[in-house]
Amino acid sequence: MPKTTRPHDLTLVLSGPEERLQLVLGQPGPDGPLSGMPLLASRQWTVPGQTVRFLAPGLRGLLDEFGLDVADLARIACVRGPGSFTGLRLVLAAAEGVAAGLSLPLAGLDYLPLLAAGPGPLLTGPLHVLTYARRGLVYMQSFRCPDLAEIAPLDALTLEQAGERMAGFGPDAHLMGSALRKNPAFFADLAQANPGYVPLNAAFDNPAPEILLETAARATFAHDSIEPIYVRPSDAEADLDHIAAQRGLDPDEARRKLEALRRA
């Protein structure tokens, strides 16, 4: 029997900013480790609030299928947000832990441009990417298609603010992202009032494995920690006064302690 060639110099991409956890393995391309980066394998689970249960076993299973170990990895790219604070921290911590143990370089990938990279090259005009942040709040970033040049920066906006921003780019646009699914009534009314707005299918709400690899191939890898993109305060920070009062603490004193911890 012919000897099986063991893959090496692999790139691992981790993504978990929303409800979908994705693990992707890429092989070296014909012209180097980051050229083209053919897809070796990918796994994904829709596990809101349960990333910790699936992340380590999922990576172990993905590698086991090829008789591989983490030592076969050469670099790790990780989606750094914005998105779920817990999901981001878990995925980034896993990437940092594996990278530290093996002295691997890391690269952070921005989430909303990843989403735009799916349908964007096939479209023309503005593309507004809107993902769920919390009730009544969205993350929004806008791009010009098909070249995907940014035309409005990433921000956390109320639904009304997002509608106002979109109006500034004219009557025609494509809309995509999880915020459309989480706020169906708002976006149905928005599309009815703006016939030139085209909401894209939920199939584009998560980046394809090939998009994750292509973006990783263009990323800059370094032996530094990945800085997460949070954009907005965490729910705990936003509700600090209420949480402090429940624990019998003075809200002003709680804020001072929080600031002290941030500076530490």
Steps between C-alpha positions, in 0.01 A plus 500: 500500500627851424616693804264775609663843505450670834385861455725758657548877521127537555295811569219482755220759493261535796176699487232541766373858522133399473302178538708303248834351608728426202834319482686494168827334398693622195792332323799678347437614144721408202701822532545507877317448828260792451452494122143401417489285814281207383235390748597180681199474731243701692248444775224722628232492767214736581541504877390832654647531847667158481829573322703371794344151464592464133821695446773274639329166414419634153860595431622167634255311278590708192869422544440135588322441170834557324724343761625845592593677819514869591875475438419476127359853504719783374278800568158591642258768380206594717195718443537779755157660489278675544252252640413305813739596779505145639540335160783731403686454827474120482622475142779753550610325821517166317706654220732671747545182703592279205723771352683556829569130547642458150639851440270549200423836338148641523283724284169668579221517242225765502153348490282738296745525206508119500122494459511762224760296312242228431242672278675835454707421187179399319312822584514868406431803715489527882499188716401553863610221734296492822553245775319458830661679797224491762130580511440811289871536415697388194858501381515667160766550235441599138690418182500593133454207268652325322842622625395491870652838583372619838256791471385516863706380798405234750273630775239386751169669418136487596267372230382856434857627471583218259201594285612863493853405402377281215280781371811711456628265229203529270184305425666181373703259712544139604457407868640191669576349839349348811335828605247448220395168653494632860293809410266377222221754554735799486673388181174395334366851558830650382493300176137591440580870542812466283426276199863531387625319811571132430535278811733207436428140594593358841749273319738797508470553878817295559828511304571202277807291595670603176448869585656444842805340339532761225491777759754320718729469197510881475538559875817602680612239751712589801595368843272748675164467670189564291317815605124432506253742344219570745365839373243532780516453877416153627150435638645490850659844453182644351293365793761581765273723708229232520749221576671710770167585663402131511820429691458791739787696344517869424488536116762779499735287709440204265595716201817619675598139572436405138721784375773398744488144366524625144813698584662214691 
